[in-house]
Each structure stands twice: as structure tokens, then as C-alpha cells.
Amino acid sequence: MSSNVSATCQSILDSVSDAVIADQEFLDIVMTGLAAKGHVLVEDVPGTGKTLTARSFARALGLSFNRIQFTPDLLPSDITGSHIYNEQDGSFEFSQGPIFANVVLADEINRAPPKTQAALLEAMGEKQVTVDNETWQLPEPFFVIATQNPVEQEGTFALPEAQRDRFMIKTAMGYPDRAGERTIIDRRADRTEQMPEATKVVSAEEVLEIQEAVEEIEVQGSIRDYIIDIGRGTRIDDRVEVGVSPRGIQRLFEASRAYAMLAGREFVIPEDVKAIATDVLHHRLVLTAEAAVNDVEKETVIEETIGGLEVPEV
């Protein structure tokens, strides 16, 4: 791994932090997803800065950005695009939808019906869309940040398991601390001063280089077994109806490498796996009805699963 990749990632995070008032751990998690070629689902209340975060990452990374507001009447073609009739030559031309961008913010994704949500499946999994039997490649890199509101249940459609599984990471932005909220007020109070914005740090080509650098991070056999044991441990828990799939285990492996790279290491240690495990795995679990009645938290299941395993030596 190039010695300056970690420093470059930190410069990206510093640029985003100039514009976004958010917990550093949250920004690290989003950057981990990007570096690992994954997508991120953010579940949080409105007004915490999710749109600004996505836009700021796109600006710092030198990438194109589109925001899609999901609504109950949104159609799949509103996302992917459609063929438009050209009166001049009598032909149909494909007009690209907002999914054709490097960074796509799918805002309030659970407000659209399942058929429209499914339009994202192929895009997120295969990095392509198919319209009228024609396949169109999406730009590289391609990164989806989706948001959903946990409070307003009316008018929402639960994400199907196949869609949730496409997200490498599910996290929450949370509220800023008191000093952060004071900073937001101070910025708003001074109308003559322009609001801080993230500045471009890298190009699209350099983002791809960062993602390739993750592939060079070493993961010892004992750490690989540790990752597998965590995933398999969720399947034998009596409180879990559906545990972590092999794909989920693979995503934890990929995210652990990216997290280690951000920390400036060329190898994964158990602490990297522990730090990222909950964000990668908890949205993949389906608890039993009894566990749900007893208010069992998915995070607790994962923490107890990890706590019951022997930590490998590195």
C-alpha cells in the first residue's frame, strides 16, 4: 500500500469536516464504505445534515453528485432514465436518469414503493441499469448514500431484505454535540460570510486508486477465521431468525481492510473488525418474534457474539 494513501484519506475527511458538523466516527464510517466500494444506509431524523454530508464527500472527492428524493409516486424510470422520442429524425434516444452520477443520495428511500426501490438493486449490485432491454454502465466510481427516517412510519415502505443486503454499512449520523450546534448557529447568524464548503482534494482517478489500495491490505488467516466465526455465531443465536449471510461475512472482510487502511496500517487487527462489525452486520439480522417482543437489540446480539469468541493474536 502506498504510504500516502492514508494521509490522502485524512485530507478528504478534513475537507468534509470543514463543511459538515458531525461526529468524526460517523465520517470515518462513511469513508470506510467508499474506500471498500460499498454503499451506505444512514438512518436518522431530518435536519442532521445527511444531504450536506453526501454533497461534501462528492465535492472533496472531485466526483459528480445527484440527489434523488424518494416519494410514493416515484417511478423506476424517474431513477434510471427513459427513451425520449426525437422528432427530428424519428428515433428514440435514451435520456439518463439521476442514477448516472458518481455519488448518488437516495433521500428517504423507504418512502418509495418496493418496485421503485428495486430499481436501485441492479444499479447498486452490478453498477449498471437496464432499460427496455438495453444495458447502460454507470460511471466509476459509483457510490450510493441512502437515508431513511426511523421516526415517521406513516407513508413508508420497509426496505426488502435484498435491498438492505446491498448496503455494506448501515449507520446513524446522530446529533452534533453542544459546541457543534453552536457552530451551526454562528455560521447561520453571519449572513455576510459564505458558509464553509468542502474543497476538492482528489480526482475520480485517485478515488479508484484508494479503492485499489484496500485490496493490498493483508488479512491473516486467524483474522479471516475470526470474521467467519462472528458471522456464523449470529446464525446459532436463539434470538436470531435469519443470521449473517456469506455475503455479509464478505462485506465485513472488505470493510475491515478499508478501516485498517484509514488507520494507516497495511494489515487488519482484531480491533478493526470489532470497530466496524456492528455497522456492517446489524441490518442483516432478522430477530425472532420473541426477541422483538423482549426489545432485544441487534447491536447487543452482535456484541455478545463477538464477546464470546477468542480474540486472535496478530
C-alpha positions, 0 to 999 in steps of 0.5 A: 500500500502506498504510504500516502494513501492514508494521509490522502484519506485524512485530507478528504475527511478534513475537507468534509469536516470543514463543511459538515458538523458531525461526529468524526466516527460517523465520517470515518464510517462513511469513508470506510464504505467508499474506500471498500466500494460499498454503499451506505444506509444512514438512518436518522431524523431530518435536519442532521445534515445527511444531504450536506454530508453526501454533497461534501464527500462528492465535492472533496472527492472531485466526483459528480453528485445527484440527489434523488428524493424518494416519494410514493409516486416515484417511478423506476424510470424517474431513477434510471432514465427513459427513451425520449422520442426525437422528432427530428429524425424519428428515433428514440434516444435514451435520456439518463436518469439521476442514477448516472452520477458518481455519488448518488443520495437516495433521500428517504428511500423507504418512502418509495414503493418496493418496485421503485426501490428495486430499481436501485438493486441492479444499479447498486449490485452490478453498477449498471441499469437496464432499460427496455432491454438495453444495458447502460454502465454507470460511471466509476466510481459509483457510490450510493448514500441512502437515508431513511427516517426511523421516526415517521412510519406513516407513508413508508415502505420497509426496505426488502431484505435484498435491498438492505443486503446491498448496503455494506454499512448501515449507520446513524449520523446522530446529533452534533454535540453542544459546541457543534450546534453552536457552530451551526448557529454562528455560521447561520447568524453571519449572513455576510460570510459564505458558509464553509464548503468542502474543497476538492482534494482528489480526482475520480482517478485517485478515488479508484486508486484508494479503492485499489489500495484496500485490496493490498491490505493483508488479512491473516488467516486467524483474522479471516477465521475470526470474521467467519466465526462472528458471522456464523455465531449470529446464525446459532443465536436463539434470538436470531431468525435469519443470521449473517449471510456469506455475503455479509461475512464478505462485506465485513472482510472488505470493510475491515481492510478499508478501516485498517487502511484509514488507520494507516496500517497495511494489515487488519487487527482484531480491533478493526473488525470489532470497530466496524462489525456492528455497522456492517452486520446489524441490518442483516439480522432478522430477530425472532418474534420473541426477541422483538417482543423482549426489545432485544437489540441487534447491536447487543446480539452482535456484541455478545457474539463477538464477546464470546469468541477468542480474540486472535493474536496478530 
